[in-house]
Structure formats: C-alpha cells, structure tokens
Amino acid sequence: MSTVIVPAGLSMGPRYRYVRPPDPTPECYEVHLGDDLVELTETEAAVWAAAFLYPDQHAKLAVNRDSLVRMLETAPKPEPQAARYVDDLIARGLLVEFDPDGDLQPVFSRHKLLPLAQGLGSTPEAPHQHAIGVGDQPIVALPNHVYGLWSFSYLLPNLWEACVYYADDSEHVADGGRPLGDSGKSIAKDLAQHLPVLLASACAFLDPLPAT
C-alpha cells in the first residue's frame, strides 16, 4: 500500500476586513487546527481544499502527494508551484501523509478524530454497515467498530489510544464471551482504510494535538 495524503483541521471560512465600503477580497481563510486558528492565503486555502476533492478516489486510497500535485498542476486554473505549497502544508500539519498498511502509531498518536455529519445507523438489509450522512441522505457506510471510533474516539487522549481501548475485550471475556482477537494495531489498520473518505467527505476532521 502506498502512502495517502489527507487534510487536517476544520475550515472556518474566509475572514473579511472591517472596512467601508466592503472589500470583496478576503483578508485570509481560517482553519481550526489543534489549539490554533491558522490563516491561509487564497492559494494556500485552495491547495488545502483540493485534498477534499474526489471522495471516491479517497475511498480507494488512491490520493497521494503525487496525484494531488498533478491534479493541481493540471486544473482549469493550474497552480505551477503546487509541489511547494503541498510540502509547506504538510510541514504545517494541514496535510497529513500515512501508509494505511504501515506503522500508524506515530500519526495516530498525534491526532484526534472528531465526528461531523450525523450517524444514520444500519439497515435490515445491511446490519453490519452503519451510515453517516446529513438528514436522511447517507454519505459513507462503515463497519461497526469503525463507526464506533468515528463517534467516540475523541473522548480518548489520541486516536491511537482510542484504537487500543476499542481492542480491549477484557470486559467481554469477563462476561463469558470468547476473545475477539483484535489489537490496537488491527483496529487502527481498519480505521486507516476508511479515514481518507471520512475526511474528504467532511464526515469527520483530523485534529492535531496541541504542542506541549
């Protein structure tokens, strides 16, 4: 599996100046990122927003740094310095790279996953799949344990600890159940397969932990 790239942070939209007559050009674009409100230029915001495009490709884990740069360079309004902007946003934590089949602990330990949209539950036809959407319109469907992480993992100190906590079956075994055989590593891998489409479809956002 190759490395994928995903956006981090929550868009707070453009910020305009307090002037009269009104200035139609935004002063900046703001992104909530950890304990900070990051200011982006129009070009930086456009590059960051491009990481949300094509959720269907994110669902296939097909969006990486190279494909993102190539898309920006060949867009209707090409960005010739796309590679430099992408590298800068990675360095600032606004874009995150990880290998869904690799060691996820370093990345997951530095982030929380916060839910957006609404949980729509399962259906009689597909009881193993739980949908997330807006109103009654589903956007993505997740297996039960990933759905649980989407909704509750932010209560834990970080995403890695949430995966470890979710894999702990000691209470289940104490109640007479068979060991489930999961580990923090296997749960994290399952989540990693769905994380790009969750973020690209704005059903969740990845938030870095404040620097200590």
C-alpha positions, 0 to 999 in steps of 0.5 A: 500500500502506498502512502495517502495524503489527507487534510487536517483541521476544520475550515472556518471560512474566509475572514473579511476586513472591517472596512467601508465600503466592503472589500470583496477580497478576503483578508485570509481563510481560517482553519481550526487546527489543534489549539490554533486558528491558522490563516491561509492565503487564497492559494494556500486555502485552495491547495488545502481544499483540493485534498477534499476533492474526489471522495471516491478516489479517497475511498480507494486510497488512491490520493497521494502527494503525487496525484494531488500535485498533478491534479493541481498542476493540471486544473482549469486554473493550474497552480505551477508551484503546487509541489511547494505549497503541498510540502509547506502544508504538510510541514504545517500539519494541514496535510497529513501523509500515512501508509494505511498498511504501515506503522500508524502509531506515530500519526495516530498518536498525534491526532484526534478524530472528531465526528461531523455529519450525523450517524444514520445507523444500519439497515435490515438489509445491511446490519453490519454497515452503519451510515453517516450522512446529513438528514436522511441522505447517507454519505459513507457506510462503515463497519461497526467498530469503525463507526464506533471510533468515528463517534467516540474516539475523541473522548480518548487522549489520541486516536491511537489510544482510542484504537487500543481501548476499542481492542480491549475485550477484557470486559467481554471475556469477563462476561463469558464471551470468547476473545475477539482477537483484535489489537490496537494495531488491527483496529487502527489498520481498519480505521486507516482504510476508511479515514481518507473518505471520512475526511474528504467527505467532511464526515469527520476532521483530523485534529492535531494535538496541541504542542506541549 
